[in-house]
Amino acid sequence: MKKWLLLGFIVILVGFLSIMIAGLIKKKPIVQIQNGITTSATIHDGDFYIFNNNKPKKIFIKGVNIGATKPGYFPGELGITKEDYLRWFDQITKMNANTIRVYTTLKPAFYDALYEFNLESDEKLYVMHGVWVNEDLMKALMDPYAEEERLLNEFISDGKDLVDIFHGNKTLESRPGFANGVYTKDVSQYIIGWILGVEWDPEFVKNTNELHEDIQTFEGTYLHTHNATPFEVFLARVGEAILEYEANTYQNTRPLSFTNWLTTDPLDHPNEPDPKEDLVSVNVEHIKLSKKAFAGQFASYHVYPYYPEFMNFSEELVKVYDPVNTYKAYLKKLNKFHSMPVLVAEFGVPASRGKAHDARYSGFNQGQHTEQRQGEILASMIKDIYDTGNIGALIFAWQDEWFKRTWNTMDFDLEWQRPFWSNVETNEQMFGLLSFEPGESLKIKLDGNASDWDLIPYIGENLKATQDERYLYLYIEKRSQEPLYIGIDTIPNQGNMTHSKKNISFSSGADFLITMDQTSKIEVDPYYDAFSHLYGEVLKMVDKSLGMDTISSGLFTGLYHALSKALTIPITNEYIGFSRYEAGLLRKGNSDPNSTSYDSLSDYFDTNEFVEIRIPYLLLNIMDPSTKTRMANFKGQTSFTGEHFDSIQIGFGYAGESVLLNPYTWENWGMPTYHERLKQSYYIVQNTFTKY
């Protein structure tokens, strides 16, 4: 009996040792060089490693996306200087970040600055680099294989150019809208990953798949596909060409990824009410690496907490956590799906006055956050990203972007003038941790200290006005503690001569009325109400305002921005009507960034003696303050056009009074003036990044 027990023990021991030895044999070492090819970083056992002095160092990728522009420039003009980059790199590193992401080829200034900064800094800054796709060409062709694979070939060509640029070996000729110059600095050791492509239009993906059903497989030296769609084959071909070119030309490689977002993710979202948002999938699991692509592959996603709607209404996501956290639940589900590690390559919320969408449970809305709240939300999202096993979190964005548009305000401004002024109603302009503040220094602070106004002349009795690239400012010396009414006339031959409810008359037609009371707000004459005209008259999504068709009706109505069209949620059949919010409501607070009570969303500050107000231009139907262009009379029109004005008329009074409106104007400007300021959110992120 003992003999059999001993024999059994020996068999078990041998089996156990065999398993251990097999595990040791299978476990691959972390290598920087393989078959003569060197990498700057690698994926190993689901973790991300960079090589420092030939030694692998596991990191959590933490950092920011950097845009290609600053005030006064469109992205294609690439107006950022080397000095700008060096200053920003220092600030980003001091924020405890280790990585920046860029979307496209930049001018030599960026790569020169990266080389110089890392040469002198003990804390290196690494780059996840994108290759942009011509989105205008995408819309025109709707097929990457069209015109003898024109889009595919341009995509590959731009990627190969970047390979040469990384190694300081490229001269790009001048092309409108594209980077150019002589690239001489070898920064390849700091480029730790590719993130190829853009947020793919689902119609573009679907059309590609339908037109090329015969394209199902790709077999390359570095990449191959399995069960791939024609669109995924397109991606594989691009990735193959870029990896092969760098390996053959420079004996160098790096980890590979492709941009994706929730709209084209590989998951099913049965509670999504918009068919386009769950129309088609891009699944990078169908793109496989060969042994030569030893640096590895990761999935990259842009993940925001408020859109698409399934983030608000998915029954599955709602049930995962208590309290409800659909953002974390989605990340958990996404990571469970993928066999490769996941990078959240974009996430964030804007510190903007305007907003474009609400998050149903978290309040992490697309706008209307103070800088303090923006930072708190980013800290929460970073924790969720880390806790659900992602390899990194890249905040969108480092800097504010004045050129941006948003769907619910883009009809009301001039697209070709956007970079020249700051539109706080457009949330997309204010995702940054770095703010571009109007003027060479802060002109007016809403803080109860009237000294800012000492050198500014009166435009009427007890009334001063000034402006900058962001706001119209008013200073009013009170004559009473009663509710105060301010009339503003921006367009002639219309507007209200009286305010029937308050028994106020105006010397010229007031198009806007500001009421300073317990609930302070800006209202608009219904005849000049752009929101009601667009959504009531043109699109017929809301009821038309009373008085819309009458000049001098004596009525004023609230100023609104749209949030969402009416929705019916699949499965539950829950109906949610058209949603909007009152953008004209005014918030009392201190706008001095150096004050302990600073509120970045402040609209006014009042005392017993005076009130100071700042008014976003868009709330006065000013489409471009830099050229003094207002919204023309839109009656009978389906869109909005601009027209020049010389001045606006402003006055104030109390109930029962006749209000004299006084002219005010300003000089047009070309290039805007601005100064940089780190937002409160920067310092919150700085502290948060120390934890990961």
Summary of the structure (lengths in Angstrom):
residues: 692
radius of gyration: 28.7
end to end distance: 57.1
largest distance: 114.0
contacts: 2345
relative contact order: 0.10
helix: 30%
strand: 26%
